[in-house]
């Protein structure tokens, strides 16, 4: 396993959300037909900004509006969870959300994951290798 795509590996541009609730739990989703849990979000369409793509995906997948206070956390690259040989190039946004969410579109399951739950579920490479370390640093900085 490498930490960057080769020159020939296909790259999928996505926008994703690191969403916490007021108890510090992280929202994760699992797409239909996948065993991996990951951040909500999806592919950026041609001519679409990452923020607009995330807003569209959150509305379609969870019935949630992207709040104006959502902030850009950075750009991260990881192996794609559901497309062998592909990589994701993700623009990640963060925000707090304290409302019920329901899976829709291609999302089969949503969970509010606590730190103790995380070792018990299968995480996508982006979530495991990039988002989780960032989320832990963010939680620690709040203490």
Secondary structure as UniProt FT lines:
FT   TURN            7..8
FT   STRAND          11..20
FT   TURN            22..23
FT   STRAND          26..31
FT   TURN            32..33
FT   STRAND          37..38
FT   STRAND          40..43
FT   TURN            46..47
FT   HELIX           50..62
FT   TURN            68..69
FT   STRAND          71..79
FT   TURN            84..85
FT   STRAND          87..96
FT   TURN            105..106
FT   STRAND          107..113
FT   HELIX           115..118
FT   TURN            119..120
FT   HELIX           125..126
FT   HELIX           127..131
FT   HELIX           132..142
//
